[in-house]
Amino acid sequence: MFMLDVRSFMGTDCDTEHYLVVAKCRGRLAVSKQAAQKFDVERFNLRKLSENEVRKQYQVKVSNSFAASENFSDSEDVNRAWENVKENIKTSAKKSLNRYELKRHKPWFGEECLGSLDQRNHVKMQWVQHPSQSNVDNVNNVRREASRHFRKTKRRII
């Protein structure tokens, strides 16, 4: 791996006294095609299994699907048998457990937070233009207040 380009961006605000550094690298990554295709996995709501009714319903559906496909022969391929077992379990889970839905988070960063962020950026620019101890203390105080405001807003909304 080797570096193509390295740049620092002094205008980017990372809420520290450090500056953002971006580097372009070139290298080779070895990824197998099978590993890249495994991300298309269905997720089921397994928390429903803690309820007795749902658990019993799931058990009945799985046992019924296995009873229906009980005619496995000894000469049948192991991989084909595994595919049948996997499909039986998946179809039973689809019917009784449903899919797992990801949580949708409420947006918390609104106008109040934007005003606090603008104030922090303004004070930081004053410190960059006139670096003195009073400006450093002012930046630290405003950063602390902005972080508290962000944290309180996020806790209140979420």
C-alpha positions in Angstrom: 0.0 0.0 0.0 1.3 3.4 -0.8 0.2 7.0 -0.4 -1.0 9.0 -3.5 -1.9 12.3 -1.9 -2.1 13.8 1.6 -3.9 17.1 2.4 -5.0 19.0 5.5 -8.3 20.8 5.7 -8.0 23.7 8.1 -11.6 24.9 7.6 -13.2 21.6 8.6 -14.6 21.7 12.2 -13.8 18.6 14.2 -14.5 20.3 17.5 -10.9 20.0 18.6 -7.8 22.1 18.0 -6.6 19.5 15.5 -7.2 19.8 11.7 -8.6 17.1 9.4 -6.1 15.2 7.4 -7.2 13.2 4.3 -4.9 10.8 2.6 -5.4 8.9 -0.6 -3.9 5.4 -0.6 -3.7 2.7 -3.1 -3.6 -0.9 -2.1 -5.1 -4.3 -3.0 -7.8 -5.9 -1.0 -8.6 -9.6 -1.4 -12.2 -10.3 -0.8 -13.8 -13.6 -1.8 -17.0 -13.4 -3.7 -18.9 -15.6 -1.3 -18.1 -13.3 1.6 -19.4 -10.3 -0.3 -22.7 -12.0 -1.1 -23.5 -13.1 2.5 -24.9 -9.7 3.4 -28.3 -10.4 1.9 -29.6 -12.2 5.0 -33.1 -12.0 6.3 -33.5 -11.1 9.9 -36.4 -12.3 12.0 -37.8 -10.9 15.2 -36.4 -13.5 17.6 -37.7 -11.5 20.6 -41.1 -12.8 19.8 -39.9 -16.3 20.9 -40.1 -15.2 24.5 -43.9 -15.2 24.3 -45.3 -18.6 24.9 -48.0 -18.5 22.3 -45.6 -17.5 19.5 -43.0 -20.0 20.6 -45.6 -22.9 20.5 -46.9 -21.7 17.1 -43.4 -21.6 15.7 -42.6 -25.1 17.1 -45.8 -26.5 15.5 -45.0 -25.0 12.1 -41.5 -26.3 12.1 -42.5 -29.8 13.1 -45.3 -29.8 10.5 -43.0 -28.7 7.8 -40.5 -31.4 8.7 -43.2 -34.0 8.9 -44.3 -33.0 5.4 -40.8 -33.4 4.0 -39.9 -36.6 6.0 -39.2 -38.6 2.9 -35.4 -38.0 2.8 -33.5 -40.9 1.3 -30.0 -42.0 2.3 -28.7 -41.5 -1.1 -29.8 -37.8 -1.2 -27.0 -35.3 -1.2 -26.2 -33.7 2.2 -26.2 -30.2 0.7 -29.6 -30.7 -0.7 -30.9 -32.1 2.6 -29.5 -29.0 4.4 -31.2 -26.7 1.9 -34.5 -28.4 2.6 -34.0 -28.0 6.4 -33.0 -24.4 6.0 -36.0 -23.5 3.8 -38.3 -25.2 6.3 -37.0 -23.2 9.2 -37.1 -19.9 7.2 -40.7 -20.4 6.0 -41.8 -21.2 9.5 -40.1 -18.1 10.9 -41.6 -15.9 8.2 -45.1 -17.1 9.1 -44.8 -16.9 12.8 -42.0 -14.4 13.7 -42.1 -11.8 11.0 -39.1 -9.8 9.9 -37.0 -7.7 12.2 -37.5 -4.0 11.6 -34.6 -1.7 12.4 -35.3 1.2 14.7 -35.9 4.5 13.2 -34.3 7.2 15.3 -36.0 10.5 15.8 -34.1 13.5 14.3 -32.8 15.5 17.2 -30.5 18.0 15.6 -32.7 21.0 15.0 -32.6 24.8 14.9 -31.5 25.2 18.5 -28.5 22.9 17.9 -27.6 24.6 14.7 -27.5 28.0 16.5 -25.3 26.5 19.2 -23.0 25.1 16.5 -22.8 28.4 14.7 -21.9 30.1 18.0 -19.1 27.6 18.6 -17.7 28.0 15.1 -17.8 31.8 15.4 -15.8 31.7 18.7 -13.4 29.2 17.2 -12.7 31.5 14.2 -12.1 34.4 16.6 -9.5 32.2 18.4 -7.8 31.2 15.1 -7.6 34.9 14.1 -6.4 36.2 17.5 -4.8 33.4 19.5 -4.7 34.5 23.1 -5.4 32.8 26.4 -8.7 34.6 26.9 -9.9 33.3 23.5 -8.7 29.8 24.4 -10.7 29.9 27.6 -13.7 31.3 25.7 -13.5 28.5 23.1 -13.3 25.9 25.8 -16.4 27.3 27.6 -18.5 27.6 24.5 -17.5 24.1 23.3 -18.4 22.7 26.7 -21.8 24.5 26.6 -22.5 23.3 23.1 -21.7 19.7 23.9 -24.0 19.9 27.0 -26.7 21.4 24.8 -26.4 18.7 22.2 -26.4 16.0 24.8 -29.5 17.4 26.6 -31.4 17.8 23.4 -30.6 14.3 22.3 -31.7 12.8 25.6 -34.9 14.9 25.6 -36.0 13.9 22.1 -34.8 10.3 22.0 
